[in-house]
Amino acid sequence: MKHSLMTRTCVALSALVAGCTSTASRDALQVQNPTVLQRGFDATQDDAAGAANPAWLDLHRTADNASAIDSIQARLDALGPHKDNYFGFKAQCWLDAAREERSHWNHWGFVEEALREASRLAAALETGGGLYAENPDLRTSAVVRPDLWKQILTAKAAPAFASCSHAQRLTACAEVEMIHAGHEAWTRDFKAGTQRVDEVTKTLPQIDAALAACTPPVVAPSPEPAPKVTLQGDATFAFDRGDIEGLLPEGRVKLDQLIRDMKQAGDVTAIRVEGYTDRLGSGAHNARLSAMRAETVKRYLTAGGIEAPIGARGMGAANPLAQCDERNQQQLIRCLAPDRRVELSITRGAVTTGVPVR
């Protein structure tokens, strides 16, 4: 057997001797099975309480599981990358648990139950059917630390879990370790159960970190082109210039961003470009300068790959935005800056709107 003579006696008699258990460890495990908690001469002596009855001992005392362990391991190895998922990881963890308990001469049946689970999962992976993520109820294991189980099940329900191999491996082995801890509690070795639970507790932050690493960053939606875009003339063109060489770096940046937005939207059907000047200067000069600026913006959009039809025209000093009565010439020029602009009205689909957002 795995345990000392005193411990075996405690298991068989459901802990008749109070000194066989650690009260602190037992309470820390939050054991749910009331029969496991029973102590003294009134403790239940039945199968549910884990009594080592003759039939159970006859079944497992002489079992030699070495060949079964080797056979299941060979089957898992043969699956190659097809076992690199939650079910394959869990099968391997069950197999490792069985191997560990066998090395401790555990003949209480946990080795056989662990091998049964490993074999079942291996068969499901081999056939592609019968895969389910629920955990088994083992005769040789009591439920411990339901609070930790809740955290583990929450991790399994995370959206990233299905595609996060590292989190799947950590979670699968944490589940097996929790059931293994429950086996320790079932045999009344509460200290060993607590040690296993402590290891699972250390694993939980690793699971959270793995899920976080597998969760794709939230990508902000690509900005859609505004239905009306206003380019301030003083920031778009050099003074009294309207040709392509007179286009300022800031103006190029804004136009490049607009081109990207329109390509991303993919539904721009028409663009109207209108150039404006302030009221200073002659009407003929303003008409020519505003038309040149509108045409330059049109050519820039076309060169940038915009295929929608683009209309361009100069509006001169029409539709002023600023209300200025400054007498000082420089102050007046600064006040009239909003009038010096290029406006682009963008049609998307069949609807044209004119809400300025830039």
C-alpha positions in Angstrom: 0.0 0.0 0.0 1.0 3.6 -0.4 0.6 4.6 3.2 2.0 3.5 6.5 0.3 0.8 8.6 -1.2 3.4 10.8 -2.6 5.3 7.8 -4.0 2.1 6.2 -5.7 1.4 9.4 -7.2 4.9 9.4 -8.5 4.4 5.8 -10.0 1.1 6.5 -11.7 2.2 9.7 -12.6 5.7 8.4 -10.2 7.4 10.8 -11.1 5.8 14.1 -8.1 7.3 15.7 -8.2 11.1 15.8 -4.5 11.5 15.5 -4.5 10.0 12.1 -5.8 13.2 10.5 -4.7 16.8 10.5 -7.7 18.9 11.4 -6.3 22.0 9.9 -5.5 20.4 6.6 -8.8 18.7 6.5 -10.7 21.9 7.1 -8.5 23.8 4.5 -9.6 21.3 1.8 -13.3 22.1 2.3 -14.2 18.4 1.8 -17.7 18.1 0.4 -18.3 14.4 1.1 -19.7 14.1 4.7 -18.6 10.4 5.0 -14.9 11.5 4.5 -15.3 13.8 7.4 -16.7 11.3 9.8 -14.4 10.3 12.6 -14.4 7.9 15.6 -16.4 4.7 16.3 -19.6 6.2 14.7 -17.9 6.7 11.3 -19.7 5.0 8.4 -18.1 1.8 7.1 -19.5 1.4 3.6 -18.4 1.8 0.0 -19.3 5.4 -0.2 -17.1 6.1 2.8 -14.2 4.5 1.1 -14.2 1.3 3.2 -11.6 -1.2 1.9 -14.0 -4.1 1.5 -12.6 -7.5 0.5 -14.0 -7.3 -3.1 -12.2 -4.0 -3.6 -8.9 -5.3 -2.2 -9.1 -8.5 -4.2 -9.6 -6.5 -7.4 -6.7 -4.1 -6.9 -4.2 -5.7 -4.5 -2.5 -7.8 -7.2 -3.1 -5.5 -10.2 0.0 -4.9 -12.3 -0.6 -1.8 -14.4 2.8 -1.4 -15.9 1.8 -2.8 -19.2 -1.4 -0.7 -19.3 0.6 2.4 -18.6 3.1 1.6 -21.4 0.3 0.8 -23.8 -1.6 4.0 -23.3 1.6 6.0 -23.5 2.4 4.4 -26.8 -1.1 5.3 -28.1 -0.8 8.9 -27.1 2.7 9.2 -28.6 1.4 7.8 -31.9 -1.2 10.6 -32.1 1.6 13.1 -32.6 0.4 16.7 -32.9 -3.2 15.5 -32.8 -2.9 15.1 -29.0 -1.7 18.7 -28.5 -5.0 19.9 -27.2 -7.0 19.9 -24.0 -8.0 16.3 -24.3 -4.6 15.1 -25.1 -3.0 17.1 -22.3 -5.6 15.7 -19.9 -5.0 12.1 -21.0 -1.2 12.6 -20.4 -1.9 14.1 -17.0 -4.1 11.1 -16.0 -1.4 8.8 -17.2 1.2 10.6 -15.1 -1.0 10.5 -12.0 -1.5 6.8 -12.5 2.3 6.3 -12.9 3.0 8.3 -9.8 0.6 6.5 -7.6 1.7 3.1 -8.9 5.3 4.0 -7.9 3.9 4.6 -4.3 2.3 1.1 -4.3 -1.2 2.6 -4.3 -3.7 -0.3 -4.5 -6.8 1.6 -3.5 -8.1 1.8 -7.1 -7.0 5.3 -8.1 -4.4 4.0 -10.5 -7.0 1.9 -12.3 -9.5 4.8 -12.4 -6.8 7.2 -13.7 -5.8 4.7 -16.4 -9.4 4.3 -17.4 -9.7 8.0 -18.0 -6.4 8.2 -19.9 -7.5 5.3 -22.1 -10.9 6.8 -22.7 -9.5 10.1 -23.9 -6.9 8.4 -26.0 -9.6 6.4 -27.7 -11.7 9.5 -28.3 -8.7 11.3 -29.9 -8.0 8.2 -32.1 -11.6 8.0 -33.4 -12.5 11.7 -33.2 -15.6 11.0 -31.2 -16.7 10.9 -27.6 -14.7 14.0 -26.5 -16.3 15.8 -23.6 -14.7 18.2 -21.1 -16.7 17.1 -18.0 -14.7 15.6 -15.2 -15.4 12.1 -14.0 -16.7 11.2 -10.5 -14.2 8.7 -9.1 -15.0 6.3 -6.3 -11.6 7.0 -4.9 -11.8 10.8 -4.8 -13.7 13.3 -2.8 -14.5 16.9 -4.0 -12.2 19.4 -2.4 -11.9 23.2 -2.6 -15.0 24.0 -4.6 -13.8 27.6 -4.8 -10.8 26.6 -6.9 -12.9 24.4 -9.1 -15.0 27.4 -9.8 -12.0 29.3 -11.0 -10.8 26.5 -13.2 -14.2 26.1 -14.8 -14.3 29.8 -15.4 -11.0 29.6 -17.2 -12.4 26.8 -19.4 -15.3 29.0 -20.3 -13.2 31.9 -21.5 -13.5 32.7 -25.2 -9.8 32.4 -25.7 -9.6 28.9 -24.2 -10.6 27.0 -27.3 -7.6 28.3 -29.2 -5.0 28.6 -26.4 -3.0 25.5 -26.2 -0.9 26.6 -23.2 -3.9 27.4 -21.1 -5.5 24.1 -22.1 -2.5 22.2 -20.9 -2.3 24.0 -17.6 -6.1 23.7 -17.0 -6.3 20.0 -17.9 -3.5 19.2 -15.5 -4.9 21.4 -12.8 -8.2 19.5 -13.0 -6.4 16.1 -12.7 -4.4 17.4 -9.8 -7.5 18.6 -8.0 -9.1 15.1 -8.4 -5.8 13.6 -7.3 -6.0 15.9 -4.2 -9.5 14.6 -3.7 -8.1 11.1 -3.7 -5.7 12.0 -0.9 -8.6 13.4 1.1 -10.6 10.2 0.4 -7.7 8.2 1.9 -7.7 10.7 4.8 -4.2 11.9 4.0 -5.4 15.5 4.2 -1.9 16.9 4.4 -0.9 15.4 1.0 -4.2 16.7 -0.4 -3.5 20.2 0.8 0.0 20.1 -0.8 -1.5 19.2 -4.1 -4.1 21.9 -3.8 -1.4 24.4 -3.1 0.3 23.5 -6.4 -2.9 24.1 -8.2 -3.3 27.5 -6.5 0.1 28.5 -7.9 -1.0 27.4 -11.4 -4.2 29.5 -11.6 -2.4 32.8 -12.2 -0.4 31.1 -15.0 -3.7 30.0 -16.6 -5.0 33.6 -16.5 -1.7 34.9 -18.0 -1.9 32.3 -20.8 -5.4 33.2 -21.6 -4.5 36.9 -21.6 -1.6 36.2 -24.0 -3.9 34.3 -26.3 -6.6 37.0 -26.3 -6.2 39.2 -29.4 -6.0 42.9 -28.6 -9.1 44.9 -29.2 -8.7 46.5 -32.6 -10.4 49.8 -32.9 -12.6 50.0 -36.0 -11.0 51.7 -39.0 -12.3 55.3 -39.2 -14.8 55.9 -41.9 -14.3 58.9 -44.2 -16.2 61.9 -42.9 -19.1 63.0 -45.2 -17.5 66.4 -45.3 -13.8 67.2 -44.8 -12.5 70.7 -44.5 -8.8 71.3 -45.2 -7.6 74.7 -43.8 -5.9 76.5 -46.6 -3.1 78.0 -44.5 -2.1 74.5 -43.2 -2.6 72.9 -46.6 -0.9 75.2 -49.1 1.9 77.6 -49.0 1.0 81.3 -49.1 -0.6 82.3 -52.4 0.1 78.8 -53.8 -2.3 76.2 -55.2 -0.1 73.9 -57.3 1.1 70.4 -56.2 4.5 71.8 -55.3 2.9 74.3 -53.0 1.1 71.5 -51.0 2.4 71.7 -47.4 3.5 68.5 -45.4 0.5 68.9 -43.1 -1.8 69.0 -46.0 -0.3 65.9 -47.5 -0.6 64.0 -44.2 -4.4 64.9 -44.0 -5.0 63.9 -47.6 -3.0 60.6 -47.1 -5.2 59.7 -44.1 -8.3 60.6 -46.0 -7.2 58.3 -48.9 -6.7 55.4 -46.4 -10.1 56.0 -44.8 -11.9 56.0 -48.2 -10.1 52.8 -49.3 -11.0 51.1 -46.1 -14.6 52.1 -46.4 -14.8 50.8 -50.0 -18.1 52.4 -50.7 -17.2 55.9 -51.8 -19.1 56.7 -55.0 -18.3 60.3 -55.7 -16.3 63.3 -54.3 -16.8 67.0 -54.8 -13.9 69.3 -54.1 -14.4 73.0 -53.7 -11.7 75.6 -53.1 -12.3 78.9 -51.2 -10.4 82.0 -50.6 -11.0 85.0 -48.2 -12.4 88.3 -49.4 -9.0 90.0 -49.8 -7.7 90.4 -53.3 -9.4 90.6 -56.7 -12.3 88.4 -57.7 -10.3 87.1 -60.7 -7.3 86.2 -58.6 -9.4 84.5 -55.9 -11.3 82.5 -58.5 -8.1 81.3 -60.1 -6.4 80.4 -56.8 -9.4 78.6 -55.4 -9.8 76.6 -58.6 -6.1 75.7 -58.7 -6.2 74.4 -55.1 -9.4 72.3 -55.7 -7.8 70.8 -58.8 -4.6 70.0 -57.0 -6.4 68.1 -54.3 -8.4 66.2 -56.9 -5.1 65.2 -58.6 -3.6 64.1 -55.3 -6.6 61.9 -54.5 -6.5 60.3 -58.0 -2.7 59.7 -57.7 -3.4 58.1 -54.3 -5.6 55.4 -55.9 -9.1 56.9 -55.4 -11.1 55.6 -58.3 -14.5 57.3 -57.5 -15.4 60.3 -59.8 -14.0 63.6 -58.5 -15.4 67.0 -59.4 -13.3 70.1 -58.6 -14.2 73.8 -58.8 -13.1 77.1 -57.4 -15.6 79.1 -55.4 -13.5 82.2 -54.8 -14.6 84.2 -51.8 -18.1 82.7 -51.7 -19.7 81.3 -48.5 -17.5 83.1 -46.0 -17.3 81.5 -42.5 -15.5 84.3 -40.6 -17.0 87.6 -39.4 -14.1 90.0 -39.3 -14.0 93.9 -39.0 -10.4 94.3 -37.9 -8.7 97.4 -39.2 -5.1 96.2 -38.8 -4.2 94.3 -42.0 -2.3 91.4 -40.3 -5.0 91.0 -37.7 -7.6 90.9 -40.5 -5.7 88.2 -42.4 -5.5 86.1 -39.3 -9.2 86.5 -38.6 -10.2 85.5 -42.2 -8.2 82.2 -42.0 -11.3 80.0 -41.8 -12.4 81.3 -45.2 -9.2 80.1 -46.8 -10.1 76.4 -47.1 -10.8 73.4 -49.4 -13.9 71.4 -48.7 -14.5 67.8 -49.8 -18.0 66.4 -49.9 -18.0 62.6 -50.0 -20.8 60.5 -51.3 -21.0 56.9 -49.9 -23.5 54.6 -51.5 -26.6 56.5 -52.6 -26.6 59.1 -49.8 -24.7 62.3 -49.5 -24.5 64.1 -46.1 -22.6 67.2 -45.0 -21.6 67.0 -41.4 -18.1 68.4 -40.9 -16.1 66.4 -38.5 -12.5 67.6 -39.2 
